[in-house]
Amino acid sequence: MAGQAQVIVSCMGLFLMALGFFFGVLYGAGVRDPGPSHVVISNEHRGSRPMSLSPAVDVEPEVDAPYVLLGVISSPAAFGRRGMLREFAAKAHGPPGRTVRNEFVFGDRFYESPPSAEVQQRLADEATRYGDAVFVGARERLPHVGKATEKSAAWWLSAPLRSRARFFCKTDDDSLIHHAHLAAALAAAEAQALQEGSPHVLFSYIRWRGWLPFNRFQACGGGWGGPIDAIRHLEDPKEHCELAEGPFPQGTGQLTCMSRNLALELASWKPFEHFLRVAMARNDFGAPCTTAKECAQSYLDEIKKWHVNHHPGLNMWHHEDAGISYNVWGVVNAKQLRVTVVHMPEKGWIWPWFHPKIAEPDQSARAIMMHKVTPQTLPDVLRHWKVAEPAPAELSIDCRQSCSKWGWKWARRPCGLEGPLTPSARQPWRGFGPPWNHTLCKLDPVEVGWKCCFLSAKEI
């Protein structure tokens, strides 16, 4: 009998160990990441363990910190685009006291199928020559439409902890950013935020989003409209967003900036690190998806079908900008931060693509960003955009309208754990994830501490 008991105990122990390993894989347990590397990218195949990104990084301290550190998400083979951005930055640089420094962001390994040795060597030579490349703990060539999600999050986790910049901004390598005009706008935002008593700044072409919480990795509600449109989506039964948080302000991928204090709060917030770790595990063990619709099947379809490819626990993070902004929303609410949201209106300030009208002096002076530019179209852009024009002297941040006047009258966020609920009580406001008893509560963004402002200038 004693021998049988020992066998039973031994089998139970093996079962529990196997069960623990399974859940560790599913929820992203991994080894500690050594921090950004400064060597040529290596290959990592699918199924490798995701690495935990500790905010601590081992880099040499800055000799001369910039006013703005601008992280440009780039693919290894996009040599022409990086050359284009270096050329434009040399023409549109700011004053010495408000320098903007580009750094090109790469993952430190590949998910699969690395490029040729020639491309890797060329990238290594480029990094050595210009000194403006950073390799973060993430993978290139992810198996779904969210190609840059891992390295974008890894950059936000590491950059504020290795640089003393006053602002951190993220952009893509097909966007021209006028460094002098951007620095002038951020300086105005910083001054206004301090005056408003909301010193944490989020600056972007702001959109509004809803998001399904608890490791669902799915935007739900909102998009390219304002807060009123997002609220309508969240309330519309046809959208199936009754479980979504928000709406919250979403920074867009072409240019999103955070003040140093807000970026530091995000980088040191453990749930953000966990968010990335789980996302990396999903990329290893989830089902690759080739379209946004395929990646973000509605939760109702997932529950009804319950197929492996659509199980809620295997959803992949495909919407980079909404996911980062969701984590900003989370840390602001968790730490009760006071935030100034500065919206950069499209008219005059940002150009979705090239148009000859930018040649007008007032348009050249206002323009901060132009999207969808290629090395082939750059000469035409430079013939029209008078980049030497200084930013408008009457630059200001208008905060006279409250967030509720913008239409952001309410938002939802998890209430927290409230004890076990009976199955009959788990109705439409219940979220996903153990112990399946999370609820959503409404809040007033103004009372929480959000301030809504927009970039403005006196007509020239």
Phi, psi and omega per residue, in radians:
M1 nan -0.699 3.124
A2 -1.083 -0.701 3.132
G3 -1.114 -0.703 3.119
Q4 -1.123 -0.675 3.127
A5 -1.096 -0.718 3.140
Q6 -1.116 -0.700 3.129
V7 -1.089 -0.765 -3.140
I8 -1.085 -0.796 3.131
V9 -1.071 -0.742 -3.137
S10 -1.098 -0.771 3.132
C11 -1.103 -0.734 3.104
M12 -1.060 -0.703 3.136
G13 -1.096 -0.769 3.119
L14 -1.113 -0.689 3.120
F15 -1.076 -0.780 -3.130
L16 -1.162 -0.657 3.082
M17 -1.094 -0.763 3.128
A18 -1.119 -0.723 3.118
L19 -1.098 -0.739 3.118
G20 -1.099 -0.702 3.118
F21 -1.111 -0.732 3.140
F22 -1.031 -0.842 -3.121
F23 -1.225 -0.532 3.063
G24 -1.107 -0.712 3.092
V25 -1.157 -0.806 -3.074
L26 -1.081 -0.686 -3.060
Y27 -1.783 0.241 2.883
G28 1.583 0.401 3.073
A29 -1.160 2.441 -3.108
G30 -2.782 -3.018 3.133
V31 -1.579 2.833 -3.092
R32 -1.295 2.356 3.127
D33 -1.405 2.402 -3.110
P34 -1.322 -0.040 -3.117
G35 1.749 3.100 -3.108
P36 -1.005 2.374 3.094
S37 -1.714 2.830 -3.136
H38 -2.209 0.683 3.121
V39 -2.213 2.966 -3.140
V40 -1.057 2.545 -3.089
I41 -1.106 2.425 3.056
S42 -1.875 3.053 -3.092
N43 -1.743 2.421 3.008
E44 -2.250 2.224 -3.093
H45 -1.528 2.785 3.082
R46 -1.030 2.453 -3.117
G47 1.741 -0.177 3.067
S48 -1.236 2.650 -3.104
R49 -1.188 2.333 3.033
P50 -1.153 2.567 -3.108
M51 -1.722 2.492 3.098
S52 -1.366 2.215 -3.126
L53 -1.641 1.716 3.038
S54 -1.291 2.394 3.098
P55 -1.031 -0.423 -3.131
A56 -1.174 2.298 3.126
V57 -2.266 2.582 -3.086
D58 -1.857 1.528 3.129
V59 -2.334 2.798 3.103
E60 -1.243 2.494 3.137
P61 -1.118 2.594 -3.130
E62 -1.171 2.466 3.046
V63 -1.463 -0.715 -3.103
D64 -2.432 1.688 -3.078
A65 -1.239 2.412 3.096
P66 -1.376 2.897 2.999
Y67 -1.250 -0.683 3.116
V68 -2.267 2.257 2.963
L69 -1.773 2.048 -3.039
L70 -1.865 1.855 3.118
G71 -1.495 2.058 -3.106
V72 -1.805 1.959 3.111
I73 -1.272 2.114 -3.053
S74 -2.424 2.647 3.053
S75 -1.606 2.622 -3.032
P76 -0.942 -0.640 -3.040
A77 -1.545 0.050 -3.083
A78 -1.482 0.996 -3.079
F79 -1.132 -0.703 -3.121
G80 -1.116 -0.701 -3.138
R81 -1.150 -0.718 3.130
R82 -1.153 -0.656 3.058
G83 -1.088 -0.702 3.089
M84 -1.046 -0.782 -3.109
L85 -1.208 -0.621 3.084
R86 -1.143 -0.724 3.128
E87 -1.099 -0.767 -3.120
F88 -1.203 -0.681 -3.138
A89 -1.082 -0.601 3.125
A90 -1.163 -0.452 -3.126
K91 -1.611 -0.385 -3.014
A92 -2.085 0.545 -3.094
H93 -1.318 2.752 -3.127
G94 -1.645 -3.076 3.120
P95 -1.202 2.804 -3.084
P96 -0.967 -0.597 -3.113
G97 -1.342 -0.192 -3.122
R98 -2.325 0.994 -3.116
T99 -1.271 2.553 3.033
V100 -2.058 2.180 -3.092
R101 -1.971 2.146 3.021
N102 -1.345 2.450 2.851
E103 -2.411 2.308 -3.075
F104 -1.581 2.256 -2.951
V105 -1.801 2.185 3.103
F106 -2.239 2.644 2.938
G107 -1.268 2.691 -3.087
D108 -1.577 0.103 3.081
R109 -2.828 2.977 -3.114
F110 -1.893 2.531 3.057
Y111 -1.128 -0.794 3.066
E112 -2.913 2.924 3.062
S113 0.851 1.201 3.108
P114 -1.147 2.730 3.090
P115 -1.194 3.098 -3.091
S116 -1.103 2.784 3.085
A117 -1.041 -0.562 3.128
E118 -1.099 -0.771 3.127
V119 -1.132 -0.757 -3.135
Q120 -1.111 -0.712 3.121
Q121 -1.176 -0.657 3.112
R122 -1.121 -0.689 3.105
L123 -1.152 -0.715 3.113
A124 -1.087 -0.711 3.118
D125 -1.144 -0.701 3.119
E126 -1.103 -0.760 3.140
A127 -1.088 -0.686 3.129
T128 -1.202 -0.716 -3.081
R129 -1.171 -0.814 -3.013
Y130 -1.717 -0.419 3.140
G131 1.126 0.443 -3.099
D132 -2.079 0.419 3.104
A133 -1.906 2.495 3.042
V134 -2.295 2.339 -3.134
F135 -1.902 1.981 -3.061
V136 -1.766 2.860 -3.083
G137 -1.303 1.303 -3.103
A138 -2.752 3.036 -3.053
R139 -1.978 2.508 2.977
E140 -1.490 2.807 3.026
R141 0.998 0.971 3.075
L142 -1.173 2.778 -2.967
P143 -1.491 0.301 -3.101
H144 -2.567 -3.037 -3.016
V145 -1.214 -0.340 3.109
G146 -1.467 1.102 -2.985
K147 -1.073 -0.560 -3.007
A148 -1.857 0.129 -3.019
T149 -1.071 -0.815 -3.090
E150 -1.083 -0.869 -3.034
K151 -1.317 -0.456 3.049
S152 -1.135 -0.838 3.117
A153 -1.117 -0.711 -3.133
A154 -1.107 -0.598 3.106
W155 -1.190 -0.791 3.126
W156 -1.123 -0.509 3.109
L157 -1.288 -0.514 -3.016
S158 -1.834 -0.649 -2.995
A159 -1.000 -0.810 -3.100
P160 -1.161 -0.274 -3.105
L161 -1.714 -0.032 3.084
R162 -2.162 0.021 3.126
S163 -2.339 2.580 3.097
R164 -1.753 0.371 3.123
A165 -1.002 2.639 3.111
R166 -1.382 -0.487 3.101
F167 -2.372 2.603 3.060
F168 -2.152 2.239 -3.105
C169 -2.255 2.544 3.083
K170 -2.047 2.424 3.074
T171 -2.566 -3.117 3.120
D172 -1.999 2.894 -3.025
D173 -1.468 0.183 2.980
D174 -1.964 0.322 3.124
S175 -2.062 2.185 3.024
L176 -1.487 2.188 3.105
I177 -1.967 2.118 3.092
H178 -1.370 1.851 -3.006
H179 -1.043 -0.788 -3.095
A180 -1.136 -0.757 -3.130
H181 -1.184 -0.676 3.098
L182 -1.105 -0.807 -3.122
A183 -1.078 -0.674 3.120
A184 -1.130 -0.739 3.131
A185 -1.149 -0.714 -3.141
L186 -1.203 -0.606 3.081
A187 -1.109 -0.703 3.086
A188 -1.139 -0.703 3.121
A189 -1.129 -0.709 -3.141
E190 -1.100 -0.789 -3.129
A191 -1.121 -0.746 -3.123
Q192 -1.185 -0.672 -3.141
A193 -1.090 -0.734 3.104
L194 -1.121 -0.675 3.125
Q195 -1.174 -0.613 -3.121
E196 -1.388 -0.213 -3.086
G197 1.343 0.280 3.059
S198 -2.115 1.376 -2.897
P199 -1.305 -0.214 3.104
H200 -1.509 2.206 -3.013
V201 -1.994 2.294 2.935
L202 -2.055 2.081 -2.997
F203 -2.186 2.156 3.140
S204 -3.005 3.110 2.853
Y205 -1.412 1.609 -2.898
I206 -1.314 2.278 2.943
R207 -2.045 3.126 -3.046
W208 -2.288 2.379 -2.983
R209 -2.404 2.712 2.879
G210 -1.944 2.773 -3.076
W211 -2.608 2.359 3.080
L212 -1.395 2.102 -3.037
P213 -1.398 -3.099 3.021
F214 1.129 0.982 3.046
N215 1.053 0.629 3.100
R216 -1.579 -0.433 3.073
F217 0.944 0.799 -3.072
Q218 -2.522 2.122 2.984
A219 -1.251 2.548 3.134
C220 -2.656 1.936 -3.110
G221 1.666 2.504 3.130
G222 1.414 -2.942 -3.106
G223 2.630 -1.937 -3.072
W224 -1.740 0.202 3.079
G225 -1.763 -2.950 3.119
G226 -1.601 -3.001 -3.115
P227 -1.107 -0.564 3.115
I228 -1.116 -0.769 3.116
D229 -1.087 -0.719 -3.133
A230 -1.120 -0.734 3.121
I231 -1.103 -0.697 3.090
R232 -1.071 -0.700 3.104
H233 -1.107 -0.770 -3.107
L234 -1.128 -0.512 -3.104
E235 -1.596 -0.202 -3.087
D236 -1.420 2.053 -3.128
P237 -1.009 -0.503 -3.119
K238 -1.199 -0.383 -3.140
E239 -1.434 -0.306 3.126
H240 0.985 0.778 -3.123
C241 -1.958 0.435 -3.102
E242 -1.177 -0.270 3.116
L243 -1.717 0.054 -2.999
A244 -1.511 2.515 2.949
E245 -1.341 2.888 3.050
G246 1.761 -2.907 0.113
P247 -1.316 2.704 3.113
F248 -2.336 2.778 3.134
P249 -1.221 2.258 3.125
Q250 -1.946 2.170 2.992
G251 -1.301 2.463 -3.113
T252 -1.591 2.735 -2.986
G253 -1.172 -0.465 -3.124
Q254 -1.103 -0.613 3.110
L255 -2.910 2.015 3.015
T256 -2.316 2.271 -3.109
C257 -2.183 2.569 3.028
M258 -2.309 2.475 3.021
S259 -1.130 2.780 -3.070
R260 -0.974 -0.762 -3.080
N261 -1.148 -0.655 3.107
L262 -1.231 -0.740 3.133
A263 -1.094 -0.646 3.105
L264 -1.167 -0.696 3.103
E265 -1.070 -0.740 3.138
L266 -1.162 -0.786 -3.070
A267 -1.134 -0.508 -3.092
S268 -1.739 0.121 -3.107
W269 -1.530 2.007 -3.050
K270 -1.022 -0.681 3.105
P271 -1.040 -0.493 3.082
F272 -1.217 -0.727 3.072
E273 -1.076 -0.759 3.107
H274 -1.065 -0.730 3.128
F275 -0.961 -0.803 3.140
L276 -1.204 -0.705 -3.136
R277 -1.059 -0.763 3.131
V278 -1.180 -0.698 3.111
A279 -1.043 -0.694 3.126
M280 -1.173 -0.668 3.080
A281 -1.121 -0.691 3.106
R282 -1.091 -0.667 3.114
N283 -1.128 -0.513 3.098
D284 -1.354 -0.725 -2.928
F285 -2.025 -0.124 3.124
G286 -1.419 -3.091 3.125
A287 -1.696 2.070 3.140
P288 -0.977 2.494 -3.121
C289 -2.301 2.425 -3.010
T290 -1.740 -0.216 3.107
T291 -2.292 2.762 3.125
A292 -1.084 -0.678 -3.136
K293 -1.110 -0.716 3.130
E294 -1.165 -0.663 -3.134
C295 -1.217 -0.535 -3.002
A296 -2.044 0.933 3.032
Q297 -1.006 2.458 -3.129
S298 -1.096 2.598 -3.088
Y299 -1.094 -0.506 3.108
L300 -1.156 -0.752 3.096
D301 -1.088 -0.685 -3.129
E302 -1.098 -0.777 -3.114
I303 -1.179 -0.699 -3.106
K304 -1.197 -0.770 -3.091
K305 -1.396 -0.771 -3.116
W306 0.936 0.596 3.068
H307 -1.383 2.687 -3.125
V308 -1.028 -0.703 -3.075
N309 -1.201 -0.253 -3.111
H310 -2.182 0.308 3.097
H311 -1.132 2.362 -3.132
P312 -0.956 -0.517 -3.127
G313 -1.343 -0.010 3.138
L314 -2.083 0.072 3.099
N315 -1.028 2.421 3.124
M316 -1.757 2.672 3.119
W317 -1.463 1.913 -3.092
H318 -1.980 -0.299 -3.108
H319 -1.793 1.645 -3.035
E320 -1.004 -0.924 -3.004
D321 -1.183 -0.730 3.118
A322 -1.132 -0.664 -3.136
G323 -1.150 -0.742 3.097
I324 -1.124 -0.800 -3.119
S325 -1.141 -0.578 3.071
Y326 -1.071 -0.679 3.116
N327 -1.240 -0.592 3.022
V328 -1.084 -0.816 3.082
W329 -0.959 -0.748 -3.112
G330 -1.144 -0.807 -3.103
V331 -1.233 -0.597 3.106
V332 -1.095 -0.794 -3.140
N333 -1.225 -0.710 -3.099
A334 -1.129 -0.649 -3.077
K335 -1.799 0.062 3.095
Q336 0.928 0.905 3.122
L337 -1.451 2.647 3.049
R338 -1.735 2.104 -2.970
V339 -2.157 2.383 3.005
T340 -1.756 1.981 3.081
V341 -1.609 2.071 -3.125
V342 -1.932 1.981 3.125
H343 -1.535 2.273 3.080
M344 -1.698 1.772 -3.074
P345 -1.039 2.611 -3.109
E346 -1.173 -0.710 -3.019
K347 -1.132 1.938 3.059
G348 1.550 -0.676 -3.050
W349 -1.454 -0.697 3.119
I350 -2.185 2.535 -3.126
W351 -2.091 1.940 -3.123
P352 -1.064 -0.408 3.085
W353 -2.809 3.036 -3.091
F354 -1.233 2.427 3.012
H355 -2.544 2.363 -3.105
P356 -1.024 -0.323 -3.121
K357 -1.070 -0.324 -3.142
I358 -1.143 -0.227 3.119
A359 -1.177 -0.357 3.104
E360 -1.116 2.354 -3.028
P361 -0.929 -0.744 -3.122
D362 -1.184 -0.572 3.109
Q363 -1.258 -0.710 3.090
S364 -1.087 -0.633 -3.102
A365 -1.252 -0.611 -3.104
R366 -1.357 -0.641 -2.918
A367 -0.979 2.184 3.069
I368 -1.818 -0.625 -3.050
M369 -2.499 2.501 2.963
M370 -2.251 2.196 -3.068
H371 -1.727 2.863 3.070
K372 1.062 0.765 3.085
V373 -1.794 2.484 3.104
T374 -2.133 2.851 3.068
P375 -0.988 -0.509 -3.133
Q376 -1.275 -0.582 -3.125
T377 -1.599 -0.178 -3.098
L378 -0.990 -0.795 3.140
P379 -0.980 -0.704 3.122
D380 -1.156 -0.689 3.092
V381 -1.060 -0.809 -3.096
L382 -1.197 -0.421 3.071
R383 -1.250 -0.424 -3.068
H384 -1.847 -0.758 -3.083
W385 -1.339 1.981 3.120
K386 -1.436 1.485 -2.989
V387 -1.226 -0.279 3.124
A388 -1.337 -0.215 3.119
E389 -1.142 2.227 3.118
P390 -1.255 2.810 3.078
A391 -1.080 2.690 -3.138
P392 -0.940 2.388 -3.136
A393 -1.190 -0.524 -3.116
E394 -1.616 0.667 -3.140
L395 -1.232 2.349 -3.119
S396 -2.638 2.897 3.067
I397 -2.014 2.023 -3.051
D398 -1.633 1.977 -3.139
C399 -2.047 0.399 -3.043
R400 -1.267 -0.424 3.087
Q401 -1.643 2.412 3.106
S402 -1.400 2.916 3.089
C403 -1.048 -0.630 3.130
S404 -1.164 -0.562 3.083
K405 -1.169 -0.499 3.058
W406 -1.262 -0.267 -3.079
G407 1.874 -0.004 3.130
W408 -1.544 1.278 -3.027
K409 -1.466 -0.417 3.112
W410 -2.762 2.870 3.022
A411 -2.613 2.891 3.127
R412 -2.062 2.563 3.016
R413 -2.602 2.818 -3.126
P414 -1.085 2.434 3.103
C415 -1.396 -0.378 -3.068
G416 1.855 -3.049 -3.118
L417 -1.343 2.365 -3.110
E418 -2.207 0.302 -3.090
G419 1.597 2.863 -3.096
P420 -1.056 2.485 3.094
L421 -1.997 2.574 3.064
T422 -1.293 2.730 3.135
P423 -0.946 -0.629 -3.112
S424 -1.188 -0.379 -3.115
A425 -1.508 -0.203 -3.099
R426 -1.477 1.291 -3.053
Q427 -1.726 -2.933 -2.915
P428 -0.880 -0.367 -3.082
W429 -1.589 0.283 -3.103
R430 -1.634 2.479 -3.121
G431 -1.687 -3.051 -3.141
F432 -1.777 2.682 3.055
G433 1.859 2.489 3.136
P434 -0.968 2.479 0.010
P435 -1.587 0.458 3.067
W436 1.079 0.539 3.141
N437 -2.313 0.471 3.082
H438 -1.382 2.525 3.069
T439 -2.186 2.808 3.127
L440 -1.883 2.391 3.112
C441 -2.097 2.578 3.084
K442 -1.445 2.621 3.060
L443 -2.456 2.801 3.059
D444 -1.737 1.962 -3.090
P445 -0.994 -0.583 -3.141
V446 -1.141 -0.747 3.132
E447 -1.170 -0.594 3.118
V448 -1.152 -0.618 3.113
G449 2.271 0.219 3.110
W450 -1.426 2.364 3.104
K451 -2.076 2.241 -3.090
C452 -1.861 2.150 -3.080
C453 -2.433 2.903 3.055
F454 -2.465 2.672 3.137
L455 -1.252 2.361 -3.075
S456 -2.528 2.828 3.083
A457 -2.722 2.589 3.079
K458 -1.161 2.380 -3.130
E459 -1.054 2.324 -3.130
I460 -1.448 nan nan
